[in-house]
């Protein structure tokens, strides 16, 4: 027998997390289903004058009865001061979803809108540049400008390797399909909230779909940027292929973090300014890979690890300003060795492992100074994304949260696709590190329909793997749909 979502939510409209429990106070029984306004009236209603007179006659005058209510400290600031409820040792989603839902929806809707603007202004000069390269190649006949797989080039009009360009349509189509799925899911959720408004504030993980829309849009734009790169593949043009990979990695990490930290996720302009700095570093690594660049890169990398770690550990309550060193000195002087004991063990373990991985990646880069800086730089973001996702899964299992069967299926499909995709990606058909003539020695004939080569298969498999990876994030917490937010742990 099938039970609809509305049937499941119907009884939730008349009860709260304390349903079925009854507590007795001096003012009578308090049922979990009682109205909050009734509870406020019940607790704040002044006693009758007759009762007061009787108590004064029987007990005599006392100072306690003459004190005004303002003289009592009910510790209400514990529920309103961020420095108190955000620094509790055990946090629940209800503690970090206090802001107005409409405000948060508007905050996250800005992500796809600004991303679309960024994409337009970024893509137009890129398209113009690569078409100029292609036109110069056609007019001069100098095929050393672009590193093609000359044994499998299928030209169309002015494009020399149309097969490598059109194979990126998988990113665009699957990104569009993901946007459609997110839209249908969002519409279904709005219909449920229209019938049961309390669901939006009391139950399940807060549903904000702005970042999902941004992820789908980024996948589509990645297909366009990858197609632009394959118009004329070269080391300098590879940065166009990786730029939106950085964006997708950051958006995925932000989405995982936003799931249980909706109130403290960064605004769109802050996130995109950070990504702009990342793209700038990527460009500098391509153009100026000197020892001075790597020294500056190591300092900035290490500093960012410290800043981001402190923000994650203290839930955004640690302020970086000129007084940070003074606060550290006072903390060590007052607490001495007690300050070394972590208050939030789970977060400390994540930060410790993440910083260990990032320091290892930084040291590896400083010692080897890889010539393919974009790939090295991208591996940093992919490593952190995978580490954070694994941590999230481990914490869900540890907290005994159920993962839906279809989410597990999506994860399995994504893992298989990523495995095959990486195999074809490592089949190097061209090499920027060698001369154009040496690079041609690695060329290989078409392997699929006498039209696509190994790298095209990488495009098909990696786009599908990204699509199913996005579906995992979209459905991972579906089992928490009807769970009270004050029972869902933050990690």
LOPAKOL-898677 format. One record per residue: x, y, z of N, C-alpha, C in turn. Coordinates in pm, whole numbers, plus 50000, padded with zeros to 5 digits. Example, Ala and Ser with C-alpha at 12.3 -4.5 7.8 and 13.67 -1.06 7.14 Angstrom:
<pavexs>
513194943150780512304955050780513204967050780/512854977550708513674989450714512905000350787/
</pavexs>
This chain:
<pavexs>
500854988150000500005000050000500885012450000/500675021149902501495033149889500925044249975/501825051850037501425063150121502025075550060/501225085350030501725097549968502405106350070/503145116250020503825125650109502825133350191/501695137250129500685144950202500085136650315/499885123450288499345114850394500305113850510/501605113550478502595112850585502655125750663/502475137050593502615149750659501345154150731/500185147850703498925152250760498945152350913/499405141450977499405142051124500415151651180/501405155751098502415164751151501895178751169/500775181951108500225195351121499635198151257/499405187851338498765189851467499635185751583/500935183551557501795179251666503195184251641/504015183351741505415187151732506255175451774/507555178151793508455167151828508135161151962/507335168052045506995162852178505615156252178/505165151852057503825145952047503715133552133/502575132352199502315120652280502865121652421/503695132152447504235133652581503475144752652/503275143552781502535153552857503355157052980/503555170053000504335174953113503425183153201/503525181353330502685188853422503525199553490/502925211453501503585222553571502615228153673/503005239153731502125245453830500865250953768/500875252353632499715257753565498905247153495/499145234353523498355223853462499125216553356/498485206953289499165198853188499505206953064/500685204253010501135210652886501335199852783/500485199052684500585188852580501545193452473/502245183552411503175186852303502465192952185/501165190752171500435196152057499845209852085/500115215252201499535228152235500115239152148/499325249552129499765260852050500825268652127/501865273652055502925281152122502375293752187/501415300252120500835312352179500115309152309/499425297652311498735293752433499745291152544/500875285052508501895282552610502445295552665/502655305452576503175318252623502185324952718/500895324452681499895330452768499835323052900/499955309952892499855301753013500975304753110/502175307153057503305309653146503405324253187/502915333353105503085347553134501855354053195/500775346453207499545352153262499735355253410/499475367653454499645371153595498605364453682/498925361653808497945355253898496805364653932/495665358753966494505366854004494785374454132/494085386054147494295394254266493865386754391/492785378654379492315371354496493365361554543/494005354454446495035344954485496215352054548/496515363954499497645371354555497355375854697/496125380254715495775384754850495825373254948/495295361554904495295350054993496715345755027/497575346054929498945341954957499625351855048/499305364755034499925374655122499425373355264/498115369855275497585368355409498155356255479/498335345455401498795333155465500285333155490/501045338555396502505337855408503125350555462/502355361055463502915373655508503665380555396/503985392855414504685400355310506095395055294/506565395155174507935390755143508475399155030/509795399955023510445407954919510295401654781/510175388254776510125381654647508865385254570/507745387554644506495390554574506485404754522/507325413554575507315427354531508335430054421/509165420154387510165422154283509505422054147/509845431354059509305430853923509905419353844/509195415753736509625404253656510965406753589/511315419553565512575422753498513785419253582/513595417453712514725414153798515155399653786/514385391653716514735377653697515435376053563/516495368153560517235365353436516815351653384/516045351753276515555339353217516515333653113/517695339753098518715335053004518175334152862/517375343952822516835343852687517905346552583/519015352852625520085355552528520715342752477/520525331552548521075318852501520415314352371/519205319352345518505315752222518625326352115/519225337752147519305348652049520715352952017/521665350552104523045354852081523785344152003/524285347951886524985338251803526225332751872/526885341151950528095336652017527825325952123/526555323952156526195313852256525695301152187/524635302252107524045289852055524855283851940/525705291751874526535285951768527805279451820/528135281951945529335276152003529025264852100/527795259652096527475248052179528265235952131/528565227052223529355215352186528575205852096/527245205652111526405197352025525385206551957/525465207151825524575215751749523595207351669/522385212551656521375206451571521025215951457/520425210551353520105218751236519195230351274/518325228351373517445239151417518235250951472/519455248551523520285259551574520855268051462/521025262151344521645269251233520675271551118/519375271251147518365274551045517345283951106/517835294451170516965303951240516585315851153/517345318451050517055330150967515785327950887/515195339050843513945338450768514125330450640/513185321450611513305312750495513285320750365/512465331150357512425339150235513765346050211/514365350950319515675357350306516715347450254/516715335350308517695325450265517445321050121/516175319750083515875316049944516395326549848/516195339149881516715349949796518235349949795/518835346949909520295346549919520875336049826/520255324249821520805313349740520335313949595/519245321049567518835322849428519825331549350/520585339449422521555348249356522695340149293/522975328349347524105320349297523985317449148/522895311349099522825308648954522755321248870/522115331748920521985343948842523345350548820/524125351648926525445357648911526375348648830/526205335648845527035326548767526765328048618/525515330148581525175332048440525835344648385/525825355348465526485367748423527985365648407/528585358748503530025355848496530335347748371/529495337848342529735329048228529695336848096/528745345948083528615353547959529865361947936/530295369248039531455377948023532755370148013/532775358048065533985349848054534045342547920/532905337847872532895329347753533075337247624/532525349147617532595356647491534025359247445/534925364647527536315366447480537025353247454/536665342647529537295329647506536915324247368/535635325247334535195320647201535895328547091/535985341647110536645349947011538115346146996/538775343247110540205339947105540465326747033/539725316147070539995303047010539615302846862/538585310246823538245310946680539335318546604/539955328346669541085335246607542255325746587/542545317646688543595307346673543275298146555/542035293746547541635284546440541765291246303/541405303846295541495310946167542965312846126/543825316046222545255317446193545825304146145/545425293246211545915279946170545485276746027/544235279745994543735276645861544425285145754/544705297745789545305306645689546805304145672/547485301245784548935299445777549335285045748/548465275545782548805261445767549755256245872/550015264145977550925260146084550155251646185/550225238646172549465229646259550135227546395/551295233846414551955232846544551315242146648/550385250746606549725259746701548825252046798/548205241346751547225233946831547635219246838/547445213246954547855199446978546645190246955/546425186646830545325177646796545795163046798/544825154246803545065140146772544845138746621/545925140646546545795141846401545315128946334/545395117746403544915105246346543405103646362/542775112946434541315112446451540785126646459/540945134046351540365147446342539305147246233/538115151646270537005152046175536575166646161/537055173446055536775187846041535335190545999/534875202246033533565207245990533665222445978/533425227245856533525241445827534945246145863/535115255645956536465260345988537075252646105/536295244146173536765236946291537555224546245/538805223646290539665212646245539305199346311/538895199546440538585187246514537185188446571/536205187846483534805189546525534375178346618/534925166346601534545155146688534915157846834/536095164046858536485167346995535625178547054/535065186746969534215197747015532815192647048/532225185046956530825180746973530685170447084/531765163447119531665153447226531415159647362/531575172947373531285179847499529805182947517/528985179247422527545181747435526955173947552/527635163247594527135155747710527045164247834/528025173147856527975182047972526775191247964/526525196647846525435206147829524085199347848/523895187947785522605181047791522315175647931/523335169647994523115164248128522975175448232/523655186648210523445198148298522025203348287/521505203948164520115208048145519145198148208/519425185248196518565175148259518585176548411/519735179548468519815181448613519005193648656/519035204348578518235216148609516745212748608/516325204748513514915200748506514525192448629/515395183248670515115175048788515025183748913/515935193248926515915202249042514645210649042/514255215448925513035223648916511795215648957/511675203348909510515194948944510525191849094/511695189349148511805186449291511445198749374/511915210249329511605222749399510125225849395/509495223649279508065226049267507265216649357/507685204149363506985194649449507095198749596/508275203449636508455207749774507585220049805/507495229449711506675241249734505205237449748/504755227549673503365223049686503105217049824/504075209449875503905203650009503875214550114/504785224450101504835235350198503565243850192/502975245250076501725252850064500605246450144/500605233150154499575226150230499955224750377/501245223850404501725222150541502855231950566/502575244550596503625254750608504665251850714/504285244650820505215241850928506365232850883/506195225550773507255216750724508495224650689/508315236750638509455244850592510335249550706/509825249550829510595254950941510905244851050/510245233151048510405223951160510965210251122/510825206350997511145192450963512175191550851/513035181650863513985178350759515095188550740/515975185550645517035194750608516405206650535/516805218950567516245230550495516465229450344/515415231750270515465230050124515705243550057/516935245450010517295257349933517965252249805/517345255049692517775248849567518665257849481/518995269749530519795278849450521145273249410/521815266749504523125261049473523015249249377/521935241749384521735230849287521565236449146/520805247249134520665253649003522025258448953/522825264149043524155268849003525045257148959/524935245749026525725233948988525345229048848/524045228148821523615223948688524045233648580/523945246548610524375256748513525885255948491/526645253748597528095252648584528485240548499/527735229548511528005217748428527775220848280/526735228248250526475232048112527585241148059/527985250948138529015260348093530365253348080/530615243448164531855235748150531915228848014/530785223947968530755217947834531115228147727/530615240447740530935250847642532405254547648/532935255947771534345259647786535275248547737/534905236147763535725225047715535695224347563/534545227247503534455227647358535345238747301/535365250247368536235261247324537705257047330/538085250347436539475245847447539835236347335/538925227447298539245217447197539165222847054/538745235247038538895241546907540365242946872/541175246346974542625247046955543305243047086/543485229947110544075225547237545535229847249/545845236347363547215240347391547335242947541/548565244547585548795246447728548155259447776/548295270247700547725283047741546205282947739/545615275247650544145274647641543525265147742/544325256747806543765246947899543115253548020/543545265748052542935272848165541445275348141/541005276448016539585278347987538805265748020/539425254348004538765241548033538625239248183/539585244248260539595241448405538875251848488/538615263748434538045274548515536735270448579/535835264648501534535260948557534595247648631/535685240348616535895228848704536155233648847/536945244548861537125250548993535775254649052/534975261048968533675265949016532795254349060/532755243548982531925232049020532415225749150/533735224749168534265218949292533885227549412/534025240749400533675249649511532175249249539/531345249249434529895248849454529465235849521/530095224749486529765212049551530115212349699/531285217749733531655218749874530725228049949/530365239249887529425248449951528065241949972/527635233649876526325227149891526345217050005/527415209350017527495199850127527495207250261/528225218350267528285226150391526945232950419/526295237950315525025244950334523935235850386/524025222850357522975213450396522645214450544/523655215650629523415216250773523885229450834/524315238850750524735251950798524105262850712/522785262850693522185272450599522355286950640/522435289650770522515303550816523895309650799/524935301450788526295306950788527055303950660/526365299550557527015297650428527325311250367/528415312550294528785325750240527815330550134/527765343650118526955349650011527595346849876/526795348449772527255345249636528445353849597/528405366849629529505375549587530805371849657/530725367049781531935362749852532505350049788/531625340549758532065328049697532695330449560/532065338849480532585341149345533835349849346/533975358549445535235366049458536375356449492/536095346649577537105336549608537465328549483/536445324649405536705317049283537485325649182/537185338749177537925347649088539405347849126/539685348149257541075347649302541725334349263/540945323549271541465310349232541825310149084/540935315549000541205315948856542425324548827/542565335648900543735344248883545025336748916/544995329149025546175321149060546465310948951/545405304948895545605295448786546265301848665/545855314048631546455321048518547915324448546/548195329248666549585332548702550455320048701/549895308648743550665296248740551015291748600/550135294948504550405291448364551445300748304/551335313748334552195323648269553525325748341/553515325248475554725328448552554975317648656/555415306148611555675295048703557075295348760/557525307048803558885308448855558945304549001/560155304549057560335300949197559665311249288/559615323849246558965334149327557445331749333/556895327649221555465324449222555175312949317/555975302449313555735291049400555925294549546/556855303449577557035307749716555805315349765/555315324649681554115332049718552905322849726/552845313249635551735303649635551715295649764/552875291249811552935283549936552475291550055/552865304350062552455312850174550945315050173/550405318350056548955320650046548175307850074/548655296750022547985283850043547915280550192/549045281750261549085278650403548195288150483/548195301150447547355310950518545885307850499/545475304150377544075301050352543645288650430/544525278950445544185267150525543875271050668/544655280150725544435284450864543105292050875/542875301250783541665309650790540405301150774/540385292750672539185284450647538975274550761/540045268850815539915259350926539305265851048/539745277951080539195284851197537735288651176/537375292551055535985295951028535085283651041/535555272350993534765259951004534675255451150/535785256051221535805250951358534925259451450/534985272751436534235281551525532935286651463/532475280251355531195283651293531095298451259/532175304051209532175317951166532245328151278/532455323751403532495333151516533905337851547/534905333151475536285337551497536575348851399/536965360351453537195372151372538695374051346/539025376051219540405378751182540595393851164/541285399751260541595413951254542925416151327/543235428751356544515431851419544605426451561/543475423251622543495418351760543585403351772/543775396051662543775381451668544955376251749/546115382351737547275377551812547135380451961/546535391751994546295394852134545335384952197/544265381352123543295371752174543945358052193/544785354152101545485341352115546385341452238/547085352652260547975353552376547195352752507/546065359952513545255359552635544655345852658/544245339152551543675325952566544705316052620/545905316652567546955307452614547355310752757/547425323752791547825327652926546785323553030/545505324452997544455321153092544195306153101/544105299552986543755285352985544965276152990/546125281452954547365273752951547165261152866/547455249552921547395237352841545965232652816/544995238152888543605234052868543085238352731/543675248752672543215253452542543575243752431/544475234252460544845224452359543815213252346/542925212152443541885202052436540735207052349/540415200252238539375205452147537985204352207/537185214752183535785214652227534915206652130/535285206752001534485200151898535365189551833/535295177551885536205166951843536005163051696/534755161651652534505157651513535065167751415/534785180451443535305190851355536825191151358/537405188951475538865189151486539485177751405/538855166151407539385154851328539355158151179/538225163851132538115167750991539185177850955/539345188151039540315198751010541725193351014/542015184451108543355178751119543705170750994/542785162150950543055153950830543135162750706/542195172250694542175180950576543445189250565/543895194750677545125202650673546335193950645/546335181550694547425172450662547505169750512/546335167350450546305164950305546755177350229/546255189050270546595201350199548055205050215/548615202950333550045205650352550885196350266/550455183650256551185174150171551135178450024/549945183049979549815187749841550655200249817/550695209049916551475221249902552965218049896/553435209349984554855205649984555225198649854/554325190049805554585183349677554745193449564/553875203549561553975213649458555245221849468/555635225449592556845233449611558095225649575/558095212649599559285204549571559395200649424/558285197749360558335192849221558055203849118/557295214149160556905224849069556405219348935/555285212448936554795205848813554555216048702/554925212148582554745221148467553285222748429/552465212548454551035213248427550335218748552/550475231848573549925237848695548405236948703/547635239048595546175238248607545695224748660/546295213748612545885200548660546245198748807/547445203348844547845202348986546905210649074/546605222849030545755231749108544345225949119/543845220149011542515214049015542485201949108/543575194549114543625182749202543475186749349/543905198749384543735203449522542255204549557/541475210549468540035212149494539305198849489/539675190349395539025177249388539315169049513/540555169649562540925162249683540135167049804/539995180149819539235185549932537755182149920/537215182549798535815178849780535575164249816/536435155349769536275141149801536435138649950/537395145550012537605143850156536385148250236/535815159650199534645164750270533425155850249/533265150750127532135141850099532265128850179/533465123150183533675110750261533385113250408/533855124750460533585128150600532075129250625/531355135350532529915136850548529225123150553/529635114050466529045100650464529365093250594/530605094150640531005087350764530175092550881/529975105750888529205111450999527735107350991/527185106150871525805101450859525685087150911/526635078750877526615064950925526805064551075/527705072951124527955073151269526715077851346/525985087351291524765092351355523545083651326/523775072351258522725062751227521605069051143/522005077551050521045083250956520965074350832/519775071550792519565062650678519855069850547/520525062950457520785067950323519855060650227/519065067850147518105061150057518795051549962/518075041149924518635030949834518995036949699/518165046049648518475051749517519705060849524/519955067149640521175075049656522405065849653/522295054249717523395044449710523605039549567/522515037749493522625033449354523325044149270/522935056749290523595067649217525085068149250/525425065849376526835066049416527615054949347/527015043049341527695031849275527905034649126/526865039949060526995043148918528065053748896/528075063848982529065074548968530475069148986/530685060249084532025054649106532495046548986/531605038448930531975030448814532315039448695/531495049448673531745058648561533045066348580/533305070748703534555077948729535765068848706/535645056248743536755047048722537095045348575/536085042948491536325041548347536765054848285/536185065748333536525078748277537995082148301/538475079548422539885082448453540815073648371/540395061548340541215052848257541425059148119/540345064048058540475070147925541165083747933/541025090748048541695103648062543205102148066/543675091448129545125089248139545735083648011/544915080647912545435076447782545845088947704/547065093047720547535105647663547705104447512/546855111747441546965112047296547835123547248/547965133847331548825145347302549575149047428/550625157147413551425161447528551955175447502/551575184847591552095198447576553565199447615/554015190347704555375191347753556405187947644/555975181047539556865177547429556665187347314/557515186247217557365194247096556155189347017/555585197546929554455192946848554745180146771/555965179246718556305167046643556345154946735/556905156546855556945145446952555555141947001/554695152047014553335149647060552555140946962/552855142346833552115134646732552395119646743/553485115946806553805101746820552805094546909/552135101846995551125095747082549735095747023/549555101046905548225101246841547715087246814/546405085946818545775072846799544565074346710/544245064046636543115064246544541795064446622/540725067846555539395068046617539015054046664/538305053246775537955040246832536455038246844/535655048846821534205047646836533525053946714/532835045346637532105049646518533015056446415/534305053446422535265059746332535155075046336/534785080246454534565094546468535135099946599/535045092146707535485096746838536725089146881/537605096146956538815089847008538665087647159/539765083547223539725080447366539315092747449/539805104347410539475116347487538005119947475/537405117147362535965119447348535175110147441/535655097847455534995088547548535115093747690/536265099847723536415106247854535335116847874/535055124647772534005134747782532645128447812/532315117747741531015111047763530915105547905/531975098647949531925092148079532005102148194/532865112248182533025121848292531775130448308/531125134248198529885141948209528795133648278/528705120748244527725112048310528065110148457/529365108748488529785107048627529455119548709/529665131348653529315143748724527815144548747/527035140648647525575141148660525105132248775/525595119948782525175110948890525755115349025/526915121549024527465126949149526575138149202/526065146549112525135157049154523845151049208/523385140049147522165133549197522365127949337/523575123449366523865118549501523665129749603/524225141449575524065152749667522605157149676/521885155849567520485160049567519595151049651/519925138149660519035128349726519615122349853/520785126649892521485119950002520735120750134/520025131750160519345133750288517825132550277/517355125550177515905124050160515245116750276/515985108050342515405100450454515105109250574/515625121650574515395130750686514205140050662/513435137250559512345146150520511375149150635/511045138850713510035140350819510635139950959/511935142150971512605142051101512655156351156/512375157851286512445171051348513855176751336/513935189651306515245195851290516025196451420/515325196451532516045196751658516565182851697/516445173151605517015159851626518075156451521/518305165451423519285163151318520585170051357/521605162451376522885167851422523595175551311/524365185451353525205193151262526615187451266/527185184651148528575180251142529215185251014/
</pavexs>
